[in-house]
C-alpha cells in the first residue's frame, strides 16, 4: 500500500516508454495563465494519463503533479488526454490546485 501511495504522489519510480525511469514532461502548453506539461508514462503495455500544472507566483513557481487512472494505447493519445484533463483541473480548481 505504501509503494502505491508513493508512486501515486511522486515518491516512487515509474517506468518510462523505453523501460527506464519516468518519462520527462513534454513541451509546455499555456492555458489561462498556467503551463501544462503532459507526462504520460508506460504502464502495463499502455500509457498512463499524467502531467504537471505550473504557474508563476511572486514567491516562485508552483507545480502540481497529477496522475489519473485513464490508460491509452498510444503515447500521443495519452498526451492529448493529459492536456484536456489538466485543462479540466484548471477550470474546476484554478489556483486552489496548489493548496492556496
C-alpha positions, 0 to 999 in steps of 0.5 A: 500500500505504501509503494502505491501511495508513493508512486501515486504522489511522486515518491516512487519510480515509474517506468518510462516508454523505453523501460527506464525511469519516468518519462520527462514532461513534454513541451509546455502548453499555456492555458489561462495563465498556467503551463501544462506539461503532459507526462504520460508514462508506460504502464502495463503495455499502455500509457498512463494519463499524467502531467504537471500544472505550473504557474508563476507566483511572486514567491516562485513557481508552483507545480502540481503533479497529477496522475489519473487512472485513464490508460491509452494505447498510444503515447500521443493519445495519452498526451492529448488526454493529459492536456484536456484533463489538466485543462479540466483541473484548471477550470474546476480548481484554478489556483486552489490546485496548489493548496492556496 
